[in-house]
Amino acid sequence: MQFYNQRNRWIWGFSLGSESWNGRLAMLSFVIIFCIEYFSDLSIAELLGI
């Protein structure tokens, strides 16, 4: 089916686009964590009390 070959379409479950979405969300979370650590001068572990 051509529907499952679309990488940017949000499809629940295992699909060809799931790797793209996982990568995008990982990059977004990395940037958010970097900004939190940079502007607060504390690590994530310190903020969580670990």
Gaussian input, Z-matrix of N, CA and C with variables (Angstrom, degrees):
# hf/3-21g

backbone

0 1
 N
 C     1     B1
 C     2     B2     1     A1
 N     3     B3     2     A2     1     D1
 C     4     B4     3     A3     2     D2
 C     5     B5     4     A4     3     D3
 N     6     B6     5     A5     4     D4
 C     7     B7     6     A6     5     D5
 C     8     B8     7     A7     6     D6
 N     9     B9     8     A8     7     D7
 C    10    B10     9     A9     8     D8
 C    11    B11    10    A10     9     D9
 N    12    B12    11    A11    10    D10
 C    13    B13    12    A12    11    D11
 C    14    B14    13    A13    12    D12
 N    15    B15    14    A14    13    D13
 C    16    B16    15    A15    14    D14
 C    17    B17    16    A16    15    D15
 N    18    B18    17    A17    16    D16
 C    19    B19    18    A18    17    D17
 C    20    B20    19    A19    18    D18
 N    21    B21    20    A20    19    D19
 C    22    B22    21    A21    20    D20
 C    23    B23    22    A22    21    D21
 N    24    B24    23    A23    22    D22
 C    25    B25    24    A24    23    D23
 C    26    B26    25    A25    24    D24
 N    27    B27    26    A26    25    D25
 C    28    B28    27    A27    26    D26
 C    29    B29    28    A28    27    D27
 N    30    B30    29    A29    28    D28
 C    31    B31    30    A30    29    D29
 C    32    B32    31    A31    30    D30
 N    33    B33    32    A32    31    D31
 C    34    B34    33    A33    32    D32
 C    35    B35    34    A34    33    D33
 N    36    B36    35    A35    34    D34
 C    37    B37    36    A36    35    D35
 C    38    B38    37    A37    36    D36
 N    39    B39    38    A38    37    D37
 C    40    B40    39    A39    38    D38
 C    41    B41    40    A40    39    D39
 N    42    B42    41    A41    40    D40
 C    43    B43    42    A42    41    D41
 C    44    B44    43    A43    42    D42
 N    45    B45    44    A44    43    D43
 C    46    B46    45    A45    44    D44
 C    47    B47    46    A46    45    D45
 N    48    B48    47    A47    46    D46
 C    49    B49    48    A48    47    D47
 C    50    B50    49    A49    48    D48
 N    51    B51    50    A50    49    D49
 C    52    B52    51    A51    50    D50
 C    53    B53    52    A52    51    D51
 N    54    B54    53    A53    52    D52
 C    55    B55    54    A54    53    D53
 C    56    B56    55    A55    54    D54
 N    57    B57    56    A56    55    D55
 C    58    B58    57    A57    56    D56
 C    59    B59    58    A58    57    D57
 N    60    B60    59    A59    58    D58
 C    61    B61    60    A60    59    D59
 C    62    B62    61    A61    60    D60
 N    63    B63    62    A62    61    D61
 C    64    B64    63    A63    62    D62
 C    65    B65    64    A64    63    D63
 N    66    B66    65    A65    64    D64
 C    67    B67    66    A66    65    D65
 C    68    B68    67    A67    66    D66
 N    69    B69    68    A68    67    D67
 C    70    B70    69    A69    68    D68
 C    71    B71    70    A70    69    D69
 N    72    B72    71    A71    70    D70
 C    73    B73    72    A72    71    D71
 C    74    B74    73    A73    72    D72
 N    75    B75    74    A74    73    D73
 C    76    B76    75    A75    74    D74
 C    77    B77    76    A76    75    D75
 N    78    B78    77    A77    76    D76
 C    79    B79    78    A78    77    D77
 C    80    B80    79    A79    78    D78
 N    81    B81    80    A80    79    D79
 C    82    B82    81    A81    80    D80
 C    83    B83    82    A82    81    D81
 N    84    B84    83    A83    82    D82
 C    85    B85    84    A84    83    D83
 C    86    B86    85    A85    84    D84
 N    87    B87    86    A86    85    D85
 C    88    B88    87    A87    86    D86
 C    89    B89    88    A88    87    D87
 N    90    B90    89    A89    88    D88
 C    91    B91    90    A90    89    D89
 C    92    B92    91    A91    90    D90
 N    93    B93    92    A92    91    D91
 C    94    B94    93    A93    92    D92
 C    95    B95    94    A94    93    D93
 N    96    B96    95    A95    94    D94
 C    97    B97    96    A96    95    D95
 C    98    B98    97    A97    96    D96
 N    99    B99    98    A98    97    D97
 C   100   B100    99    A99    98    D98
 C   101   B101   100   A100    99    D99
 N   102   B102   101   A101   100   D100
 C   103   B103   102   A102   101   D101
 C   104   B104   103   A103   102   D102
 N   105   B105   104   A104   103   D103
 C   106   B106   105   A105   104   D104
 C   107   B107   106   A106   105   D105
 N   108   B108   107   A107   106   D106
 C   109   B109   108   A108   107   D107
 C   110   B110   109   A109   108   D108
 N   111   B111   110   A110   109   D109
 C   112   B112   111   A111   110   D110
 C   113   B113   112   A112   111   D111
 N   114   B114   113   A113   112   D112
 C   115   B115   114   A114   113   D113
 C   116   B116   115   A115   114   D114
 N   117   B117   116   A116   115   D115
 C   118   B118   117   A117   116   D116
 C   119   B119   118   A118   117   D117
 N   120   B120   119   A119   118   D118
 C   121   B121   120   A120   119   D119
 C   122   B122   121   A121   120   D120
 N   123   B123   122   A122   121   D121
 C   124   B124   123   A123   122   D122
 C   125   B125   124   A124   123   D123
 N   126   B126   125   A125   124   D124
 C   127   B127   126   A126   125   D125
 C   128   B128   127   A127   126   D126
 N   129   B129   128   A128   127   D127
 C   130   B130   129   A129   128   D128
 C   131   B131   130   A130   129   D129
 N   132   B132   131   A131   130   D130
 C   133   B133   132   A132   131   D131
 C   134   B134   133   A133   132   D132
 N   135   B135   134   A134   133   D133
 C   136   B136   135   A135   134   D134
 C   137   B137   136   A136   135   D135
 N   138   B138   137   A137   136   D136
 C   139   B139   138   A138   137   D137
 C   140   B140   139   A139   138   D138
 N   141   B141   140   A140   139   D139
 C   142   B142   141   A141   140   D140
 C   143   B143   142   A142   141   D141
 N   144   B144   143   A143   142   D142
 C   145   B145   144   A144   143   D143
 C   146   B146   145   A145   144   D144
 N   147   B147   146   A146   145   D145
 C   148   B148   147   A147   146   D146
 C   149   B149   148   A148   147   D147

   B1=1.4462
   B2=1.5242
   B3=1.2688
   B4=1.4510
   B5=1.5251
   B6=1.3137
   B7=1.4629
   B8=1.5214
   B9=1.3349
   B10=1.4586
   B11=1.5287
   B12=1.3040
   B13=1.4570
   B14=1.5173
   B15=1.3140
   B16=1.4539
   B17=1.5220
   B18=1.3119
   B19=1.4592
   B20=1.5181
   B21=1.3083
   B22=1.4624
   B23=1.5182
   B24=1.2903
   B25=1.4569
   B26=1.5228
   B27=1.3357
   B28=1.4654
   B29=1.5255
   B30=1.3240
   B31=1.4562
   B32=1.5183
   B33=1.3254
   B34=1.4599
   B35=1.5150
   B36=1.3187
   B37=1.4579
   B38=1.5112
   B39=1.3324
   B40=1.4572
   B41=1.5231
   B42=1.3291
   B43=1.4558
   B44=1.5186
   B45=1.3128
   B46=1.4622
   B47=1.5233
   B48=1.3167
   B49=1.4520
   B50=1.5079
   B51=1.3266
   B52=1.4618
   B53=1.5272
   B54=1.3017
   B55=1.4686
   B56=1.5272
   B57=1.3133
   B58=1.4687
   B59=1.5217
   B60=1.3306
   B61=1.4562
   B62=1.5167
   B63=1.3263
   B64=1.4581
   B65=1.5229
   B66=1.3149
   B67=1.4588
   B68=1.5154
   B69=1.3141
   B70=1.4700
   B71=1.5135
   B72=1.3228
   B73=1.4610
   B74=1.5216
   B75=1.3321
   B76=1.4662
   B77=1.5195
   B78=1.3237
   B79=1.4727
   B80=1.5234
   B81=1.3286
   B82=1.4548
   B83=1.5230
   B84=1.3192
   B85=1.4656
   B86=1.5274
   B87=1.3231
   B88=1.4585
   B89=1.5263
   B90=1.3141
   B91=1.4644
   B92=1.5284
   B93=1.3262
   B94=1.4650
   B95=1.5229
   B96=1.3321
   B97=1.4669
   B98=1.5301
   B99=1.3355
   B100=1.4660
   B101=1.5174
   B102=1.3308
   B103=1.4610
   B104=1.5238
   B105=1.3295
   B106=1.4636
   B107=1.5200
   B108=1.3229
   B109=1.4711
   B110=1.5236
   B111=1.3164
   B112=1.4680
   B113=1.5245
   B114=1.3243
   B115=1.4597
   B116=1.5186
   B117=1.3295
   B118=1.4644
   B119=1.5284
   B120=1.3183
   B121=1.4670
   B122=1.5288
   B123=1.3216
   B124=1.4556
   B125=1.5280
   B126=1.3105
   B127=1.4544
   B128=1.5171
   B129=1.2963
   B130=1.4606
   B131=1.5188
   B132=1.3340
   B133=1.4643
   B134=1.5306
   B135=1.3253
   B136=1.4612
   B137=1.5250
   B138=1.3177
   B139=1.4636
   B140=1.5242
   B141=1.3216
   B142=1.4736
   B143=1.5187
   B144=1.3169
   B145=1.4554
   B146=1.5189
   B147=1.3067
   B148=1.4665
   B149=1.5225
   A1=110.47
   A2=116.42
   A3=120.96
   A4=110.98
   A5=118.10
   A6=122.34
   A7=111.41
   A8=118.52
   A9=122.25
   A10=112.94
   A11=119.15
   A12=121.96
   A13=112.96
   A14=117.64
   A15=121.14
   A16=109.04
   A17=117.11
   A18=120.81
   A19=113.48
   A20=119.71
   A21=121.17
   A22=112.97
   A23=118.42
   A24=121.18
   A25=109.60
   A26=116.20
   A27=120.77
   A28=108.60
   A29=116.09
   A30=123.01
   A31=107.39
   A32=117.27
   A33=121.02
   A34=110.23
   A35=117.12
   A36=122.32
   A37=111.45
   A38=114.72
   A39=120.44
   A40=109.51
   A41=116.20
   A42=122.04
   A43=108.53
   A44=116.08
   A45=119.77
   A46=112.08
   A47=117.42
   A48=120.61
   A49=114.39
   A50=117.83
   A51=119.44
   A52=112.00
   A53=118.28
   A54=120.84
   A55=110.73
   A56=117.02
   A57=120.56
   A58=110.97
   A59=117.11
   A60=120.71
   A61=111.16
   A62=118.72
   A63=121.29
   A64=110.84
   A65=117.75
   A66=121.67
   A67=112.29
   A68=116.21
   A69=120.00
   A70=111.37
   A71=117.03
   A72=120.32
   A73=111.37
   A74=117.49
   A75=120.57
   A76=110.61
   A77=117.52
   A78=120.26
   A79=111.22
   A80=116.89
   A81=120.96
   A82=110.96
   A83=117.50
   A84=120.03
   A85=111.08
   A86=118.36
   A87=121.18
   A88=111.03
   A89=117.03
   A90=121.29
   A91=110.51
   A92=117.25
   A93=120.55
   A94=110.65
   A95=117.42
   A96=121.15
   A97=110.64
   A98=117.24
   A99=120.40
   A100=111.07
   A101=117.71
   A102=121.15
   A103=111.45
   A104=117.09
   A105=119.90
   A106=110.10
   A107=117.19
   A108=119.86
   A109=111.80
   A110=117.64
   A111=120.52
   A112=111.64
   A113=117.26
   A114=120.13
   A115=113.80
   A116=118.84
   A117=119.41
   A118=112.61
   A119=118.79
   A120=124.54
   A121=112.66
   A122=117.66
   A123=123.08
   A124=108.85
   A125=115.74
   A126=117.82
   A127=109.90
   A128=116.71
   A129=121.47
   A130=110.57
   A131=116.80
   A132=120.82
   A133=110.71
   A134=117.21
   A135=120.47
   A136=111.58
   A137=116.81
   A138=119.79
   A139=111.31
   A140=117.43
   A141=121.09
   A142=112.18
   A143=117.95
   A144=121.68
   A145=113.68
   A146=116.20
   A147=120.76
   A148=109.37
   D1=142.41
   D2=179.38
   D3=-74.60
   D4=-23.57
   D5=-179.83
   D6=-60.45
   D7=-37.80
   D8=-177.26
   D9=-82.68
   D10=-6.22
   D11=178.67
   D12=-90.05
   D13=-0.85
   D14=-179.73
   D15=-86.27
   D16=117.85
   D17=-174.55
   D18=-78.55
   D19=-27.46
   D20=-175.60
   D21=-94.11
   D22=-2.02
   D23=-179.61
   D24=-83.17
   D25=136.56
   D26=-179.45
   D27=-79.08
   D28=110.12
   D29=179.43
   D30=-124.41
   D31=126.41
   D32=-179.86
   D33=-71.43
   D34=143.52
   D35=177.87
   D36=91.92
   D37=-164.64
   D38=-178.47
   D39=-80.18
   D40=121.83
   D41=179.02
   D42=-148.86
   D43=175.63
   D44=179.18
   D45=-67.72
   D46=-27.63
   D47=-178.13
   D48=-84.58
   D49=-8.41
   D50=-176.43
   D51=-64.79
   D52=-35.32
   D53=178.40
   D54=-67.10
   D55=-37.13
   D56=176.82
   D57=-64.78
   D58=-45.24
   D59=179.64
   D60=-65.77
   D61=-40.59
   D62=177.98
   D63=-61.49
   D64=-41.48
   D65=178.49
   D66=-65.54
   D67=-42.15
   D68=179.71
   D69=-64.69
   D70=-44.40
   D71=-179.93
   D72=-67.69
   D73=-34.43
   D74=177.36
   D75=-66.67
   D76=-42.30
   D77=178.07
   D78=-65.02
   D79=-39.55
   D80=179.03
   D81=-64.55
   D82=-44.23
   D83=179.38
   D84=-66.99
   D85=-35.23
   D86=176.87
   D87=-62.13
   D88=-43.70
   D89=179.50
   D90=-65.88
   D91=-40.97
   D92=179.31
   D93=-63.76
   D94=-45.60
   D95=179.14
   D96=-63.91
   D97=-40.83
   D98=177.73
   D99=-60.89
   D100=-44.00
   D101=-179.45
   D102=-65.94
   D103=-40.10
   D104=178.52
   D105=-62.70
   D106=-45.63
   D107=-179.41
   D108=-68.05
   D109=-35.17
   D110=-178.14
   D111=-70.42
   D112=-45.66
   D113=-174.50
   D114=-83.12
   D115=-21.85
   D116=-179.35
   D117=-100.62
   D118=-7.66
   D119=-178.58
   D120=58.24
   D121=22.40
   D122=176.03
   D123=-127.58
   D124=150.27
   D125=176.67
   D126=-81.91
   D127=165.31
   D128=178.97
   D129=-62.32
   D130=-37.96
   D131=178.86
   D132=-63.15
   D133=-40.15
   D134=177.96
   D135=-67.88
   D136=-38.21
   D137=178.96
   D138=-67.20
   D139=-32.96
   D140=178.86
   D141=-83.72
   D142=-9.41
   D143=178.72
   D144=82.69
   D145=25.80
   D146=-179.42
   D147=-92.69

